[in-house]
Amino acid sequence: MKNVHKVEIKVEGKEWEKCLDKSFKKRNKETKVDGFRKGSAPKEVYLKKFGIESLYMDAVDSAVEEAYKKALETSKLTPVIEPKLDVKKVDEKSVTFEFTIITKPEIKLGEYKNLKIKKEKAKVTKEEIEKEIENLRAKYAEITVKDENAKIEEKDTAVINFKGYVDGKELEGGSGENFPLEIGSNTFIPGFETGLIGLKKGDKKTLNLKFPEGYAKDLGGKDVTFDVEIMEIKTRVLPEIDADFFADLGYDKVTNQEELEAEVKKVIEDQKNNELEDKYLDECLEKAAENMTIELNEEIIDDEIHRMIHQFESQLKMQGLSLEQYAKFTGIDHEAMHKQMEPEAIKRVKYRYLLEEIAEVEKIDFKEEEVEKKATEMAENYGITKEELIEAYGSLDVVKYDMKMREAMEIIRASK
């Protein structure tokens, strides 16, 4: 491919001698030579015993960074991913590196302004409004203890003591005291919750049930008995649709149900429009990317996949899980995850190059003061200082790059 470049750099003379000497000092400190303390053996004695070849590995490590800098300076190339390194030759006089440098692929933009994609408009049904109002009422519902003679009904919370038995023996982990169980939540195995409906506080009941097939701990299909005692019954009391409810919702100007429905409709409409706007932008990006001509290297795609896996690993850590644990729980190993993420990685890479090319063709740029102002606004939104934001981003150039990408997206979004 045209964007794959091989650059050879030879490190020799005094520069290579310095690397070998540095390697000797490191190895000498770590190695015991008969008759000398660690680190005190003369170089000629060390070399006679171990040979100069023993210094090559560390010397190569010392030389590679400067060699790579020279490769970029002499070739004037800008890599898009880490280069592949090959040590072509190494001896006591020199080392020769070959860097495989992959630069930005050649891009030919197609149509990105006249995409003929229709933008949908949000529609909100009366049923959706009513459902959302019920959700809001449920959110502000009060939990009250039912009368002692009241019976358990669907959606009530029964506070229970229970103990399970399998094959005449107490079930491990199958007991609890003062356990709050919402009837209809399907927290327990089928038949348990429905078996409590109609009971009152103080009632005791033995439930004869069966574990579902495939249930954990080899219990699938087995008979199980639960002794249950009802300690308390709680229910949720939905708030009335009145001034107090409107105030709880923060709708100070709402005075009746009709006005509440109008407010709820607007909230749902805004949410749907935001979702449709995102969908429209993605469709525009997809169409513009289809119109673009680009040949992607496998290495570029692999690099993006590894970045995605690293991001996913960070998200798992925030949940207290490692990538290894996730693989064990789901049965998805690294290879399967790599393959699973490949389509999304290809899409991300294409979109990135698409936007970069549009930004270049459209000559999108921002002055330093504009970038500084944007960084200040972003920092305020995140509740941090501008300095902290720049540190997190790495530099103001990253903020500027983000601004250019967003402007390029706006050009695509405005397509007819």
ZALORO-365203 format. One record per residue (C-alpha): residue in one letter; x, y, z; chain. Coordinates in nm, 3 decimals, decimal comma. Layout:
N
(r 'a' (X Y Z) 'A')
...
//
This chain:
416
(r 'm' (0,000 0,000 0,000) 'A')
(r 'k' (0,116 0,353 -0,080) 'A')
(r 'n' (0,109 0,469 0,281) 'A')
(r 'v' (0,348 0,197 0,404) 'A')
(r 'h' (0,709 0,319 0,414) 'A')
(r 'k' (1,022 0,129 0,515) 'A')
(r 'v' (1,303 0,343 0,655) 'A')
(r 'e' (1,647 0,205 0,743) 'A')
(r 'i' (1,863 0,374 1,006) 'A')
(r 'k' (2,216 0,264 1,093) 'A')
(r 'v' (2,366 0,347 1,432) 'A')
(r 'e' (2,744 0,315 1,432) 'A')
(r 'g' (3,072 0,461 1,553) 'A')
(r 'k' (3,084 0,647 1,883) 'A')
(r 'e' (2,705 0,655 1,909) 'A')
(r 'w' (2,688 0,274 1,903) 'A')
(r 'e' (2,989 0,250 2,135) 'A')
(r 'k' (2,802 0,462 2,392) 'A')
(r 'c' (2,505 0,225 2,374) 'A')
(r 'l' (2,730 -0,078 2,420) 'A')
(r 'd' (2,907 0,088 2,714) 'A')
(r 'k' (2,576 0,175 2,877) 'A')
(r 's' (2,465 -0,185 2,831) 'A')
(r 'f' (2,791 -0,313 2,985) 'A')
(r 'k' (2,749 -0,097 3,297) 'A')
(r 'k' (2,394 -0,224 3,343) 'A')
(r 'r' (2,479 -0,590 3,285) 'A')
(r 'n' (2,796 -0,572 3,499) 'A')
(r 'k' (2,591 -0,451 3,798) 'A')
(r 'e' (2,355 -0,745 3,759) 'A')
(r 't' (2,613 -1,018 3,686) 'A')
(r 'k' (2,861 -1,195 3,914) 'A')
(r 'v' (3,209 -1,245 3,768) 'A')
(r 'd' (3,440 -1,476 3,962) 'A')
(r 'g' (3,694 -1,280 4,167) 'A')
(r 'f' (3,504 -0,950 4,145) 'A')
(r 'r' (3,215 -0,786 4,327) 'A')
(r 'k' (2,901 -0,714 4,121) 'A')
(r 'g' (2,967 -0,410 3,907) 'A')
(r 's' (3,346 -0,404 3,957) 'A')
(r 'a' (3,465 -0,645 3,685) 'A')
(r 'p' (3,676 -0,474 3,414) 'A')
(r 'k' (3,510 -0,461 3,074) 'A')
(r 'e' (3,768 -0,685 2,906) 'A')
(r 'v' (3,720 -0,951 3,177) 'A')
(r 'y' (3,342 -0,934 3,142) 'A')
(r 'l' (3,360 -0,960 2,763) 'A')
(r 'k' (3,601 -1,252 2,777) 'A')
(r 'k' (3,357 -1,442 2,998) 'A')
(r 'f' (3,022 -1,349 2,842) 'A')
(r 'g' (3,106 -1,213 2,498) 'A')
(r 'i' (3,009 -0,882 2,343) 'A')
(r 'e' (2,688 -1,044 2,215) 'A')
(r 's' (2,552 -1,034 2,571) 'A')
(r 'l' (2,542 -0,652 2,543) 'A')
(r 'y' (2,345 -0,632 2,219) 'A')
(r 'm' (1,991 -0,657 2,354) 'A')
(r 'd' (2,018 -0,366 2,601) 'A')
(r 'a' (2,231 -0,165 2,358) 'A')
(r 'v' (1,964 -0,200 2,090) 'A')
(r 'd' (1,702 -0,081 2,340) 'A')
(r 's' (1,918 0,225 2,413) 'A')
(r 'a' (1,971 0,304 2,046) 'A')
(r 'v' (1,616 0,261 1,914) 'A')
(r 'e' (1,462 0,586 2,043) 'A')
(r 'e' (1,721 0,813 1,877) 'A')
(r 'a' (1,712 0,595 1,567) 'A')
(r 'y' (1,337 0,643 1,540) 'A')
(r 'k' (1,374 1,021 1,572) 'A')
(r 'k' (1,628 1,012 1,289) 'A')
(r 'a' (1,392 0,800 1,080) 'A')
(r 'l' (1,117 1,062 1,114) 'A')
(r 'e' (1,357 1,353 1,051) 'A')
(r 't' (1,513 1,202 0,739) 'A')
(r 's' (1,190 1,067 0,589) 'A')
(r 'k' (0,971 1,365 0,682) 'A')
(r 'l' (0,690 1,115 0,748) 'A')
(r 't' (0,407 1,150 1,001) 'A')
(r 'p' (0,304 0,809 1,136) 'A')
(r 'v' (-0,058 0,744 1,233) 'A')
(r 'i' (0,022 0,439 1,450) 'A')
(r 'e' (0,328 0,301 1,627) 'A')
(r 'p' (0,580 0,178 1,370) 'A')
(r 'k' (0,685 -0,182 1,330) 'A')
(r 'l' (1,050 -0,233 1,422) 'A')
(r 'd' (1,289 -0,487 1,274) 'A')
(r 'v' (1,655 -0,519 1,373) 'A')
(r 'k' (1,816 -0,605 1,038) 'A')
(r 'k' (2,174 -0,643 1,156) 'A')
(r 'v' (2,371 -0,602 1,479) 'A')
(r 'd' (2,738 -0,651 1,557) 'A')
(r 'e' (3,011 -0,482 1,758) 'A')
(r 'k' (3,045 -0,203 1,499) 'A')
(r 's' (2,682 -0,106 1,434) 'A')
(r 'v' (2,312 -0,186 1,446) 'A')
(r 't' (2,074 -0,141 1,155) 'A')
(r 'f' (1,704 -0,078 1,220) 'A')
(r 'e' (1,419 -0,098 0,972) 'A')
(r 'f' (1,111 0,102 1,070) 'A')
(r 't' (0,785 0,029 0,890) 'A')
(r 'i' (0,602 0,360 0,911) 'A')
(r 'i' (0,234 0,379 0,820) 'A')
(r 't' (0,109 0,725 0,730) 'A')
(r 'k' (-0,239 0,857 0,671) 'A')
(r 'p' (-0,413 0,665 0,390) 'A')
(r 'e' (-0,492 0,840 0,064) 'A')
(r 'i' (-0,845 0,980 0,079) 'A')
(r 'k' (-1,071 1,088 -0,203) 'A')
(r 'l' (-1,383 1,262 -0,081) 'A')
(r 'g' (-1,711 1,192 -0,252) 'A')
(r 'e' (-2,033 1,387 -0,203) 'A')
(r 'y' (-2,072 1,504 0,157) 'A')
(r 'k' (-2,306 1,804 0,122) 'A')
(r 'n' (-2,587 1,684 -0,103) 'A')
(r 'l' (-2,668 1,356 0,071) 'A')
(r 'k' (-3,049 1,365 0,029) 'A')
(r 'i' (-3,115 1,215 0,371) 'A')
(r 'k' (-3,451 1,301 0,524) 'A')
(r 'k' (-3,452 1,410 0,886) 'A')
(r 'e' (-3,732 1,255 1,090) 'A')
(r 'k' (-3,945 1,462 1,325) 'A')
(r 'a' (-4,046 1,339 1,667) 'A')
(r 'k' (-4,403 1,223 1,725) 'A')
(r 'v' (-4,543 1,175 2,074) 'A')
(r 't' (-4,854 0,967 2,139) 'A')
(r 'k' (-5,108 1,018 2,417) 'A')
(r 'e' (-5,019 0,670 2,548) 'A')
(r 'e' (-4,652 0,774 2,585) 'A')
(r 'i' (-4,754 1,086 2,777) 'A')
(r 'e' (-4,978 0,888 3,012) 'A')
(r 'k' (-4,711 0,625 3,068) 'A')
(r 'e' (-4,450 0,890 3,152) 'A')
(r 'i' (-4,685 1,060 3,398) 'A')
(r 'e' (-4,741 0,723 3,569) 'A')
(r 'n' (-4,363 0,674 3,582) 'A')
(r 'l' (-4,328 1,014 3,746) 'A')
(r 'r' (-4,599 0,929 3,998) 'A')
(r 'a' (-4,423 0,600 4,074) 'A')
(r 'k' (-4,099 0,790 4,129) 'A')
(r 'y' (-4,261 1,011 4,391) 'A')
(r 'a' (-4,475 0,736 4,547) 'A')
(r 'e' (-4,477 0,695 4,924) 'A')
(r 'i' (-4,411 0,355 5,080) 'A')
(r 't' (-4,663 0,288 5,356) 'A')
(r 'v' (-4,725 -0,011 5,582) 'A')
(r 'k' (-5,059 -0,177 5,512) 'A')
(r 'd' (-5,315 -0,255 5,779) 'A')
(r 'e' (-5,260 -0,581 5,972) 'A')
(r 'n' (-5,568 -0,735 5,813) 'A')
(r 'a' (-5,471 -0,627 5,460) 'A')
(r 'k' (-5,375 -0,895 5,211) 'A')
(r 'i' (-5,073 -0,908 4,981) 'A')
(r 'e' (-5,146 -0,782 4,630) 'A')
(r 'e' (-4,947 -0,752 4,309) 'A')
(r 'k' (-4,678 -0,480 4,336) 'A')
(r 'd' (-4,688 -0,483 4,718) 'A')
(r 't' (-4,364 -0,537 4,907) 'A')
(r 'a' (-4,383 -0,829 5,148) 'A')
(r 'v' (-4,124 -0,834 5,426) 'A')
(r 'i' (-4,064 -1,206 5,486) 'A')
(r 'n' (-3,868 -1,465 5,675) 'A')
(r 'f' (-3,807 -1,773 5,460) 'A')
(r 'k' (-3,613 -2,098 5,461) 'A')
(r 'g' (-3,569 -2,340 5,173) 'A')
(r 'y' (-3,521 -2,719 5,173) 'A')
(r 'v' (-3,403 -2,956 4,898) 'A')
(r 'd' (-3,400 -3,334 4,944) 'A')
(r 'g' (-3,495 -3,280 5,309) 'A')
(r 'k' (-3,186 -3,067 5,375) 'A')
(r 'e' (-3,165 -2,693 5,430) 'A')
(r 'l' (-3,080 -2,514 5,104) 'A')
(r 'e' (-2,747 -2,332 5,118) 'A')
(r 'g' (-2,810 -1,960 5,065) 'A')
(r 'g' (-3,184 -2,029 5,051) 'A')
(r 's' (-3,294 -1,849 5,365) 'A')
(r 'g' (-3,339 -1,493 5,486) 'A')
(r 'e' (-3,495 -1,274 5,752) 'A')
(r 'n' (-3,690 -0,950 5,707) 'A')
(r 'f' (-3,631 -0,975 5,332) 'A')
(r 'p' (-3,824 -0,710 5,132) 'A')
(r 'l' (-3,974 -0,882 4,827) 'A')
(r 'e' (-4,168 -0,684 4,567) 'A')
(r 'i' (-4,446 -0,903 4,434) 'A')
(r 'g' (-4,417 -0,923 4,056) 'A')
(r 's' (-4,045 -0,840 4,046) 'A')
(r 'n' (-3,959 -1,203 3,957) 'A')
(r 't' (-3,676 -1,193 4,211) 'A')
(r 'f' (-3,750 -1,549 4,325) 'A')
(r 'i' (-3,820 -1,864 4,124) 'A')
(r 'p' (-4,159 -1,897 3,950) 'A')
(r 'g' (-4,445 -1,960 4,190) 'A')
(r 'f' (-4,281 -1,806 4,497) 'A')
(r 'e' (-4,415 -1,451 4,465) 'A')
(r 't' (-4,759 -1,547 4,331) 'A')
(r 'g' (-4,784 -1,799 4,615) 'A')
(r 'l' (-4,778 -1,513 4,867) 'A')
(r 'i' (-5,068 -1,318 4,715) 'A')
(r 'g' (-5,365 -1,312 4,951) 'A')
(r 'l' (-5,162 -1,373 5,269) 'A')
(r 'k' (-5,176 -1,134 5,567) 'A')
(r 'k' (-4,922 -1,020 5,824) 'A')
(r 'g' (-4,834 -1,309 6,056) 'A')
(r 'd' (-4,945 -1,577 5,809) 'A')
(r 'k' (-4,718 -1,874 5,748) 'A')
(r 'k' (-4,715 -2,084 5,436) 'A')
(r 't' (-4,517 -2,371 5,289) 'A')
(r 'l' (-4,454 -2,335 4,917) 'A')
(r 'n' (-4,386 -2,655 4,722) 'A')
(r 'l' (-4,206 -2,546 4,407) 'A')
(r 'k' (-3,962 -2,667 4,144) 'A')
(r 'f' (-3,639 -2,504 4,027) 'A')
(r 'p' (-3,639 -2,413 3,655) 'A')
(r 'e' (-3,439 -2,638 3,423) 'A')
(r 'g' (-3,077 -2,521 3,395) 'A')
(r 'y' (-3,085 -2,341 3,732) 'A')
(r 'a' (-2,748 -2,281 3,900) 'A')
(r 'k' (-2,570 -2,520 4,142) 'A')
(r 'd' (-2,714 -2,832 3,978) 'A')
(r 'l' (-3,058 -2,747 4,116) 'A')
(r 'g' (-3,235 -2,735 3,779) 'A')
(r 'g' (-3,559 -2,934 3,779) 'A')
(r 'k' (-3,535 -3,027 4,149) 'A')
(r 'd' (-3,823 -2,997 4,396) 'A')
(r 'v' (-3,780 -2,732 4,663) 'A')
(r 't' (-3,985 -2,639 4,970) 'A')
(r 'f' (-3,992 -2,290 5,122) 'A')
(r 'd' (-4,132 -2,213 5,466) 'A')
(r 'v' (-4,240 -1,847 5,458) 'A')
(r 'e' (-4,365 -1,612 5,730) 'A')
(r 'i' (-4,512 -1,270 5,649) 'A')
(r 'm' (-4,362 -1,009 5,882) 'A')
(r 'e' (-4,502 -0,693 5,722) 'A')
(r 'i' (-4,676 -0,574 5,406) 'A')
(r 'k' (-4,592 -0,246 5,240) 'A')
(r 't' (-4,753 -0,074 4,946) 'A')
(r 'r' (-4,675 0,221 4,726) 'A')
(r 'v' (-4,921 0,509 4,735) 'A')
(r 'l' (-4,908 0,717 4,418) 'A')
(r 'p' (-4,931 1,094 4,462) 'A')
(r 'e' (-5,239 1,280 4,347) 'A')
(r 'i' (-5,199 1,492 4,035) 'A')
(r 'd' (-5,221 1,824 4,218) 'A')
(r 'a' (-5,021 2,137 4,302) 'A')
(r 'd' (-4,790 1,949 4,541) 'A')
(r 'f' (-4,705 1,698 4,268) 'A')
(r 'f' (-4,639 1,976 4,015) 'A')
(r 'a' (-4,407 2,144 4,268) 'A')
(r 'd' (-4,217 1,817 4,326) 'A')
(r 'l' (-4,161 1,795 3,950) 'A')
(r 'g' (-4,037 2,155 3,937) 'A')
(r 'y' (-4,325 2,268 3,716) 'A')
(r 'd' (-4,411 2,588 3,903) 'A')
(r 'k' (-4,630 2,729 3,625) 'A')
(r 'v' (-4,837 2,409 3,580) 'A')
(r 't' (-5,181 2,430 3,742) 'A')
(r 'n' (-5,374 2,134 3,600) 'A')
(r 'q' (-5,337 1,793 3,432) 'A')
(r 'e' (-5,372 1,936 3,081) 'A')
(r 'e' (-5,078 2,170 3,137) 'A')
(r 'l' (-4,881 1,881 3,293) 'A')
(r 'e' (-4,943 1,669 2,983) 'A')
(r 'a' (-4,816 1,957 2,767) 'A')
(r 'e' (-4,495 1,981 2,972) 'A')
(r 'v' (-4,440 1,605 2,965) 'A')
(r 'k' (-4,507 1,599 2,591) 'A')
(r 'k' (-4,237 1,866 2,542) 'A')
(r 'v' (-3,984 1,667 2,749) 'A')
(r 'i' (-4,051 1,347 2,553) 'A')
(r 'e' (-4,046 1,540 2,225) 'A')
(r 'd' (-3,710 1,702 2,307) 'A')
(r 'q' (-3,562 1,366 2,405) 'A')
(r 'k' (-3,689 1,203 2,086) 'A')
(r 'n' (-3,565 1,491 1,871) 'A')
(r 'n' (-3,218 1,464 2,027) 'A')
(r 'e' (-3,216 1,091 1,951) 'A')
(r 'l' (-3,336 1,152 1,596) 'A')
(r 'e' (-3,074 1,425 1,550) 'A')
(r 'd' (-2,802 1,179 1,653) 'A')
(r 'k' (-2,951 0,919 1,419) 'A')
(r 'y' (-2,961 1,171 1,134) 'A')
(r 'l' (-2,597 1,270 1,189) 'A')
(r 'd' (-2,490 0,906 1,195) 'A')
(r 'e' (-2,680 0,840 0,871) 'A')
(r 'c' (-2,511 1,143 0,711) 'A')
(r 'l' (-2,168 1,026 0,828) 'A')
(r 'e' (-2,238 0,677 0,701) 'A')
(r 'k' (-2,348 0,804 0,360) 'A')
(r 'a' (-2,054 1,046 0,326) 'A')
(r 'a' (-1,813 0,769 0,429) 'A')
(r 'e' (-1,967 0,538 0,166) 'A')
(r 'n' (-1,909 0,809 -0,094) 'A')
(r 'm' (-1,544 0,843 0,013) 'A')
(r 't' (-1,265 0,629 -0,134) 'A')
(r 'i' (-1,012 0,503 0,119) 'A')
(r 'e' (-0,802 0,190 0,162) 'A')
(r 'l' (-0,744 0,106 0,528) 'A')
(r 'n' (-0,443 -0,089 0,651) 'A')
(r 'e' (-0,511 -0,383 0,881) 'A')
(r 'e' (-0,262 -0,230 1,124) 'A')
(r 'i' (-0,469 0,091 1,151) 'A')
(r 'i' (-0,785 -0,108 1,220) 'A')
(r 'd' (-0,605 -0,327 1,477) 'A')
(r 'd' (-0,473 -0,017 1,651) 'A')
(r 'e' (-0,827 0,122 1,682) 'A')
(r 'i' (-0,956 -0,212 1,815) 'A')
(r 'h' (-0,684 -0,220 2,080) 'A')
(r 'r' (-0,778 0,136 2,179) 'A')
(r 'm' (-1,144 0,031 2,212) 'A')
(r 'i' (-1,052 -0,274 2,420) 'A')
(r 'h' (-0,841 -0,054 2,647) 'A')
(r 'q' (-1,135 0,186 2,691) 'A')
(r 'f' (-1,366 -0,107 2,768) 'A')
(r 'e' (-1,114 -0,242 3,019) 'A')
(r 's' (-1,112 0,097 3,196) 'A')
(r 'q' (-1,493 0,092 3,215) 'A')
(r 'l' (-1,484 -0,258 3,364) 'A')
(r 'k' (-1,232 -0,147 3,627) 'A')
(r 'm' (-1,475 0,126 3,737) 'A')
(r 'q' (-1,725 -0,156 3,800) 'A')
(r 'g' (-1,467 -0,358 3,992) 'A')
(r 'l' (-1,409 -0,612 3,714) 'A')
(r 's' (-1,101 -0,711 3,518) 'A')
(r 'l' (-1,096 -0,802 3,150) 'A')
(r 'e' (-1,003 -1,159 3,251) 'A')
(r 'q' (-1,308 -1,184 3,481) 'A')
(r 'y' (-1,534 -1,047 3,208) 'A')
(r 'a' (-1,399 -1,307 2,964) 'A')
(r 'k' (-1,462 -1,581 3,220) 'A')
(r 'f' (-1,820 -1,469 3,291) 'A')
(r 't' (-1,920 -1,417 2,927) 'A')
(r 'g' (-1,707 -1,677 2,752) 'A')
(r 'i' (-1,579 -1,404 2,518) 'A')
(r 'd' (-1,199 -1,425 2,494) 'A')
(r 'h' (-0,964 -1,156 2,360) 'A')
(r 'e' (-0,972 -1,295 2,007) 'A')
(r 'a' (-1,354 -1,305 1,999) 'A')
(r 'm' (-1,371 -0,953 2,144) 'A')
(r 'h' (-1,126 -0,832 1,880) 'A')
(r 'k' (-1,343 -0,977 1,603) 'A')
(r 'q' (-1,662 -0,843 1,764) 'A')
(r 'm' (-1,525 -0,488 1,777) 'A')
(r 'e' (-1,383 -0,484 1,423) 'A')
(r 'p' (-1,692 -0,341 1,240) 'A')
(r 'e' (-1,724 -0,054 1,489) 'A')
(r 'a' (-1,348 0,011 1,471) 'A')
(r 'i' (-1,361 0,035 1,089) 'A')
(r 'k' (-1,654 0,277 1,114) 'A')
(r 'r' (-1,474 0,497 1,368) 'A')
(r 'v' (-1,155 0,511 1,161) 'A')
(r 'k' (-1,345 0,596 0,840) 'A')
(r 'y' (-1,544 0,870 1,012) 'A')
(r 'r' (-1,227 1,017 1,162) 'A')
(r 'y' (-1,049 1,036 0,827) 'A')
(r 'l' (-1,363 1,164 0,660) 'A')
(r 'l' (-1,394 1,455 0,904) 'A')
(r 'e' (-1,021 1,533 0,889) 'A')
(r 'e' (-1,034 1,551 0,511) 'A')
(r 'i' (-1,345 1,771 0,514) 'A')
(r 'a' (-1,177 2,002 0,766) 'A')
(r 'e' (-0,878 2,030 0,532) 'A')
(r 'v' (-1,080 2,081 0,213) 'A')
(r 'e' (-1,308 2,336 0,379) 'A')
(r 'k' (-1,004 2,506 0,536) 'A')
(r 'i' (-1,154 2,486 0,885) 'A')
(r 'd' (-0,926 2,649 1,140) 'A')
(r 'f' (-0,947 2,845 1,463) 'A')
(r 'k' (-0,738 3,124 1,607) 'A')
(r 'e' (-0,553 3,072 1,933) 'A')
(r 'e' (-0,791 3,300 2,126) 'A')
(r 'e' (-1,090 3,101 1,997) 'A')
(r 'v' (-0,935 2,775 2,118) 'A')
(r 'e' (-0,852 2,933 2,455) 'A')
(r 'k' (-1,212 3,052 2,490) 'A')
(r 'k' (-1,347 2,707 2,401) 'A')
(r 'a' (-1,114 2,543 2,654) 'A')
(r 't' (-1,241 2,782 2,923) 'A')
(r 'e' (-1,606 2,702 2,837) 'A')
(r 'm' (-1,538 2,326 2,843) 'A')
(r 'a' (-1,358 2,352 3,177) 'A')
(r 'e' (-1,653 2,541 3,328) 'A')
(r 'n' (-1,894 2,276 3,202) 'A')
(r 'y' (-1,682 2,001 3,361) 'A')
(r 'g' (-1,637 2,198 3,683) 'A')
(r 'i' (-1,257 2,208 3,654) 'A')
(r 't' (-0,993 2,471 3,576) 'A')
(r 'k' (-0,872 2,536 3,221) 'A')
(r 'e' (-0,526 2,413 3,322) 'A')
(r 'e' (-0,672 2,084 3,447) 'A')
(r 'l' (-0,865 2,043 3,120) 'A')
(r 'i' (-0,555 2,104 2,907) 'A')
(r 'e' (-0,360 1,856 3,121) 'A')
(r 'a' (-0,635 1,595 3,074) 'A')
(r 'y' (-0,647 1,656 2,696) 'A')
(r 'g' (-0,269 1,666 2,662) 'A')
(r 's' (-0,250 2,004 2,491) 'A')
(r 'l' (-0,458 2,286 2,344) 'A')
(r 'd' (-0,395 2,129 2,003) 'A')
(r 'v' (-0,627 1,844 2,102) 'A')
(r 'v' (-0,899 2,096 2,193) 'A')
(r 'k' (-0,844 2,263 1,855) 'A')
(r 'y' (-0,862 1,926 1,676) 'A')
(r 'd' (-1,191 1,850 1,853) 'A')
(r 'm' (-1,331 2,188 1,744) 'A')
(r 'k' (-1,234 2,121 1,381) 'A')
(r 'm' (-1,398 1,778 1,387) 'A')
(r 'r' (-1,719 1,924 1,530) 'A')
(r 'e' (-1,726 2,197 1,265) 'A')
(r 'a' (-1,678 1,933 0,995) 'A')
(r 'm' (-1,972 1,739 1,143) 'A')
(r 'e' (-2,186 2,051 1,125) 'A')
(r 'i' (-2,110 2,081 0,752) 'A')
(r 'i' (-2,227 1,722 0,701) 'A')
(r 'r' (-2,529 1,775 0,929) 'A')
(r 'a' (-2,636 2,076 0,719) 'A')
(r 's' (-2,637 1,867 0,401) 'A')
(r 'k' (-2,951 1,874 0,188) 'A')
//
